[in-house]
Amino acid sequence: MTKEEIQEFKETIKKTIIPIVQNMTEEQIRNIIEIVEKEHTNLPKGFGEMLYEQIIVMKYKQ
């Protein structure tokens, strides 16, 4: 990914996912990501873990 794509990805997480996960536990977040990964087998390997890490960093950064 380019720097611009990474920044856009982070902005998308901040705008769409963070408001939803603010009141969720880390376990709940991980469970949802696992469900999405199972339903979307075309996602790149490691995408869910990377997404989880970004969500946790952004959630506690605010």
C-alpha positions in Angstrom: 0.0 0.0 0.0 1.1 3.5 -0.7 1.3 6.1 2.1 -1.8 7.7 0.7 -3.7 4.4 0.7 -2.6 3.7 4.3 -3.8 7.2 5.4 -7.1 6.7 3.6 -7.5 3.3 5.3 -6.8 4.8 8.7 -9.3 7.6 8.1 -12.0 5.1 7.0 -11.4 3.2 10.3 -11.6 6.3 12.3 -14.8 7.5 10.7 -16.7 4.2 10.3 -15.5 1.7 12.8 -14.2 3.6 15.9 -17.6 5.1 16.8 -19.1 1.6 16.8 -16.3 -0.1 18.8 -15.9 2.6 21.5 -18.1 0.7 23.9 -17.1 -2.8 22.9 -14.5 -5.0 24.6 -11.4 -6.2 22.8 -12.8 -9.7 22.8 -16.0 -8.5 21.1 -14.0 -6.6 18.5 -11.9 -9.7 17.8 -14.9 -11.9 17.5 -16.5 -9.7 14.9 -13.4 -9.5 12.9 -13.1 -13.3 13.0 -16.7 -13.7 11.7 -16.0 -11.2 8.9 -12.9 -13.1 7.9 -14.8 -16.4 7.8 -17.5 -14.9 5.6 -15.0 -13.2 3.3 -12.4 -15.8 2.4 -11.0 -13.5 -0.3 -9.4 -11.1 2.3 -5.6 -11.2 2.4 -4.0 -13.4 5.0 -3.3 -11.3 8.1 -5.8 -8.6 7.2 -8.0 -9.3 10.3 -5.0 -9.1 12.7 -3.8 -5.8 11.1 -7.3 -4.4 11.3 -7.7 -5.4 14.9 -4.3 -3.8 15.8 -5.3 -0.5 14.1 -8.7 -0.5 15.8 -7.2 -1.0 19.3 -4.6 1.7 18.8 -7.1 4.2 17.5 -9.7 3.2 20.2 -7.4 3.9 23.1 -5.6 6.8 21.4 -8.7 9.0 21.6 
